Amino acid sequence: MKSDILYTIHICECLDRIQSYAAGIDQNQFLASSLIQDAVLRNLQVLAESSQRLSDDFKTQHPEIEWYKISGLRNILTHDYLGIDIETVWVIISEELSKLKRAVKD
């Protein structure tokens, strides 16, 4: 079994990429750019997959993170991609990811 450290590093890398893709743009620019959307969605999918591999102990230490929602997002991105609400994705990247980054950088 791989350690939580490996998965948290991987999650941080994805978060950094997402932040770089969304840097300096607003919601309208995000909604207008399929290229940025695709890059963000791919990294959300990858980070969600890595979050599922974190130990229960790690997740218990970070109850401020709704791990089940991250897992649910992964399922949507992987299996229900036609059901993705891109405006909700904007809310996630603009309001929620900083909390996750703090948790995995502990």
N, C-alpha and C positions, 0 to 999 in steps of 0.2 A: 504494500500500500504506500502510495506517495504521501509525503507530509503536507500539512496545511501550508507550510511556507512556500512550497512550489506553486500551489494553487493560488495563494494570495498574491504572489509575484505575477502570475499569469493574469489574474483579475486586474491588478494595477496597470499592467501593460495595456490591456483592453480599454480601461478607463482613460488612460493617457491618450490613446489613439482617438477615442470618441471626443475627448475634450479638444484635441487638435483639429478634428474635422469640423467641430461646431464653433470653434473660436471666431469671434468677431462677426457672427451672423445672428440674425433674429429669426423669429418663428417663420415669417413669410419667406425668407431666403431658404430656410431649411425645407419648407413645404414645396418650394419650387425646384429643388435640386435632387433629382433622383440619384445622382452620383453620391452625394453626401448621405442621403438616406440609406442607400445600399451599404456604404461603408459603416455607418453607425449600426445598422441592423445586424450586420455580420459580427461585429464586435460585441454587441449585446448578447447575441446567441452564444458566442464562445465564452464570454464571462459567466453567463448563466449556467452553461455546462460545467465550468470549473467550480462554480459555487455549489453545485450539487455534490461535488466530490469532497467538499470540506467536511471535516469530522463533526459529529454531533456536539462534541465538547466545544469546538470553536464557535459553532452557531449559538450554543447556549450562552457563551461569554458575550455575545453581541445580540441581545434580545431587541435592540432598537432597529435591527434589520428584519424586514419581513421576508425571510428566506423562502417561504412557500410562494410568495408572489414572484420572486425571481425565477423559481422553478416553473411556475405557471407561464411566465413570459417566454421562457425557453421553449416550452411546448407549443405556444402560439407561433413563435418565430420559425420553428422547425416543421410543424405539422399543419398549422392553420394560417399559413402566410397570406392567404387571400383575405383573412379576417383582421389583418393588422390595421390598427387605427393610428395613422402616422402623427396625428395631433397628440395622441396620448404618448407616443414615443418622444415627442418634443418635451412634454411635461416631465417625463422620466429623466431625460438627459439634462434638462435645465434646472430641475428641482430636487431630484432624488439621488443622483449618482454621487454627489459630494458626501452624503452620509455613508454610503457604501465604501467610498474611498477611505474615509476616516477609520472605519471599522477594520478594513483589511490591512491598513498600514500600522496598526497597533503593534 
